[in-house]
Structure formats: C-alpha cells, structure tokens
Amino acid sequence: MNRLSSIRIVLKVLPYVIGLILLKLCLILPIDQLLGGAQCFEFSEIGVIFTGGFFVMGLMLSGTLSDLKESEKIPGELATSLEILKENIIDDTQSNRIEKLDFLSAQVEYVLAWLKDKDKHSKEIFAIIDNIHRELKPVNGDLDRRFYENLTNLRRIINRTYIISRTTFAQPAYVLQRSIVGIISILLLLCEFKTFWGAIVVTSSLSFIFYYLLYLVKELDDPFLSLKDRTYVDSKAIENVIVRIQEIKEELAIETNNHK
C-alpha cells in the first residue's frame, strides 16, 4: 500500500477518533461526578473483549491480504501472455505484422481499462479475447499450438481476475466487523482509567487501530479498484507491453523501408 492510500484511510478514520476523544472528555469532566459517574467498569475487566476484537479483525484482514497477494501476480501473468501474442505476430509469415501489432496494442489498452473498471463485466473482456482469436490467428500452422495454448492461459487469468474482483466478503461478515468496532467504541467510552492521560491515550490508540482495520479491509476487498492509481496492484508490467509493441513496430517499419 502506498503513502497516498494510507493517508486516505487515516483521513477517513480521524473524525471517528476525534469524536470518541471528545465524548470521553465529556465523561471524565469533574461535573460528571455530580451525576454519579457514567463510567461503569475498569479497563482491565474488559481487556479480553479487545483481544477478541483484534482476533476477528485480524482474520478478516488475513482473508483480504490473501486476495491481494494473488492479485499482485496477475498483471505479470497477463503481460507474459500478451508478450507471447506479440512474439507470435513477429514470428508469423505475413506482410501485415505492423497492422496486427497495432490491433494488439489497442486490445492491451482495452484490458487495462477493464481492470480499472469498477463493474468489470465479463462480456466485455471476453469479447476482447474473441477479437484477438479472430484477428491474430497465425498464418503459419507451426505457431497454432503456441497461439491456442496462450489464448487458453489468457482466458484462465481473466477468469481468475474476474472472480477475485467480484467476490467480496459475505454481508454478515461486514455486519460482524462493524458491530465489533461499535462495541469497542462504546466500551472505551464507558470504562474507567486510573489517569486522565491514560484514558486519552488508550481511547485514541485503540479507536484509531480498530477503525483503521475496518476501512483497510474494505479498501482491500477489491484490489483492482485502485489499480488506476497504482495503490495495490501495479499495472506497469502491462503498460510496458504497449511500449515494447511500439518499439517493435518502429523496428519493423525501418526494416521495411530498408528493403524498398
């Protein structure tokens, strides 16, 4: 996660932390003693609840991180398949290689746009693969096997990307997560601390950690949504394919001009 992403989550969390601190200050003001005290128990009495909350939040974070680690491999695998398509065009015995490289470059840009799309409709991406199948099928029969094996691999990677992007945590899990954070917030307000600064430090620290975890799990649920800003999954490997295609086109153009 880069710095901009961390700052974005911190800015979302700070209002909640500041709000809890202000409420805590209201509860520990001297005037509260006249009302009989609103803080019901010692912090040590409910420590096990905070431990349990950390455990559950950690499990949910672990699930989202596993998807993130899987997603980090996908741009490289996609780039590899697209590179093989480029090599197929170069190795093929045909005169329109530059036109086919232009077509492939456009399809790579469509793939990038699909990765950055929030909805990620499968119909759109498989239409791109169908176009590649139709337009880039090699003339040289010796390249057929490599072409179709690579196309199959490309479909497999796209399917895996689609599933990771569209599969989110079950709604009851999100309800549990928000309930934990809500309960922790209420307990921080109601428990009593031995010192004033102890109350402020513990309340601010624990509230920040729990709310940060809450938003972090939500942010990581679909790693590809932030690919546009290179927050979680870096698309540089796919972008480099377009650059290399352009370089090959220039070399082929120079080679063609030299033959004339």
N, C-alpha and C positions, 0 to 999 in steps of 0.2 A: 504494500500500500504506500503510495507516495505522500508527500507532505500536504498537497492540496486536499487530498481525500481526508487525511487526519484532521486538518483544520476545519473542513466542512462538518465532520461529525462532532468535533468539540463545540462548534458554534451552535449546533442543534441541542447539545447536552447542557450547555451553560445556563440557559434560562431555568431549567428544572433544578439545577444545583443551587443557583442563587435564590430561587423561590423557597426551597427547603431550608436554606440557611436563615432566611428572613423569618419563616414560620417558627424555626427553632429558637431564634432570638426572642420572638414574642412569648414563647412558652417559658423561657428561663428568666424573663424580666422579674424584678422584685415584686411588682404588682400582682404577679401570678400567685404569690404566696398567700395573698389575701383571699384568693378564691379556693384555697385548699390544695392547690397544686394540680397541674394537668399531666405531669409525667408519672407514669404508673409503676415502672419497674426499672431495675438496674440493667445496664448494658450486658453484664456478664450472664444474666439469666436467659438472654435470647441469642447468645452467640451461636448456638447450634443452628438457628434458623438462617443466619447469614451464611454459615458454612454450607448448608443445604442449597441455598440460593446460588452460591458460587458454583456448586457441583452441577446443577441443572443447566445453568447458563453456559458453563464450560462444555457440556455435552453438545448443546446446540451449536456452539461456535465450532466445535470439532467437526460436526457434520458439514457446515458450510465451508470450512477450510479444506476438507477433502475434495469438494467440488471445485474449489479454486485451484488446487494443485492439479487436478485433472484438466481443468480448462487451460492452464498455462501451457500444456503440451500441444493444444490444438492448433494455434497459429503456425507452429513449426511443422506439424504434420501436414496441414493444408498447403503450406509453402512448398514442401517437398513434392507433394502430388502435382501441384501446378508447375513446378520446375520440370518434372518428368514430361508433362504435356508440352512444355516449351522445347525440350530436347527431342521429343517425337517429331515436332514440326521441322526442326533443323535437320534431323536425320532422314526425313522423308524425301523421296524423289519426286519433287513437284516444283513448279515455277512460281506458284503464288504463296511462297512462305511468308513474305512480308505482310500480305493481307491477312493470312491466318494468325500471325503474331499480333497484328492489330486487334483482331477479333478476340484472341485470348486475353490481351491486356484489358479490354473492355469487360470481359467476364470476371476477371480478377477484381476489378473495381466494384462490380455488382456484388461479389462475395463479401467484400469489405463493408459495403453499405448494408447488406443483410445482417452481418454480425452486429452492427451498431443499431439496428432496428429493435425497438422495444418489443414489438409483437412477434417478429420472426416467423412469418408464415412459411410453412414447408412447401407450399405450392410454388412460391416464387423461386426458392433456391433450387428445387429440383427441375424447374423449367430451365434454369441456367445450365445445369448439368446435361439436360436433354439437348440443349443447343450445342454444348461442347461435343457431345456424342455425334450429333448430326453434321456439324461443320468441320470438326477436326479429325474425323476418322482418317487414318493414314492411307495413302495410295499404295505404299509398299506393304505387301502382305506380311513381310517378315516382322513388321512392327505391330501387327494386330494384337498379339498376345500381350505385349507390354502395355499397349493402349487400354485394352479392356480390363486388365488387372488393376491398372492405376485408376481407371474410372470407377471400378468397384470399391477400391480403397477410399476414393474421394466421397462416394455416397455413404460409406460407413462413417467417416469422420463427420460429415454433415449431419447424419442422423444422431450421432453422439452429442454434437453441439446443440442440436435442437432439443434433445431430451434434457440436457443439463440446464438449458435456458428456461424451458417451460415447466420443469419440475421444481416446485417450491415446497417449503415446509408445510405440513398439514396445518390447517387453520387452528385446530385445538392446541397445537404446539405453540403457536403465536399467542393464543389466549393465556396459556400457562406462563409464558415468558413475561407478558405484560402484568399478569397477576402477581408474579414473584416480585417484580420491580415495584408495583404498587404497595404490596405488603411491606416490603423492606422500607419504603419511604415513610409509611405510617409508623412503623416500629422505631425508626430513627427519631421521629418527632416525639414519640411517647416515652422513650426510655430516658433514664436519668444518668447523668455523668457526674463524676466527682469534682471536676473543674470546668470552668467556663470555656477555656480554650480547648479542653479535651472534647467537649460537646461540638464545638465549631469544626475542629479538625476531622473528627471521626465522621460527622454528618456530611461534610463536604466531600471527603475522600470516598466514602462508601457510595454515596449517591452518584458521584461522578463515574465511578467504576461500573456500577450496575446500569446506569443509563447509557454509558458508552457501549457496553456489551450489547444492550438492547438494539441500538442503532447499527452497530457493527454487523450483527447477524443479519439484519435487514438489508444492509448495503451489499453484503457478500452473497446473498441468496441467488442473484443472477450476475455472475462476474462479467458477463459480456456487455451489460448495460453501460459500463464505464469504460469500455474499450476505446471509445471515441476520444476520451481524454487521457488514455493510457494510464488509467488508475490501477487496474487489477491485472488485466490481460493485455500484453503488449502486441500490437499488430504489425510491428516493424518488419518481421520476417515476411509477411505477405506483401507489404508495401515494397520491400526490396525486390520481389519477383517482378513487379511492374518496371522498376528501374532497370533490371537486367534484361527484360524483354526489349526495352527501348534501346539498350546498348547493342543487343544482337541485331535489331532492325537496322541500326546505323551501320554496323559491320557488313550486313548483307547488301545494303544499298551501295556501299563503297565497292564491295566485290562485284556487284552487277555492273556498276559504271566502269570498272577496270576491264571487264570482259567485252564491253562495247567498243 
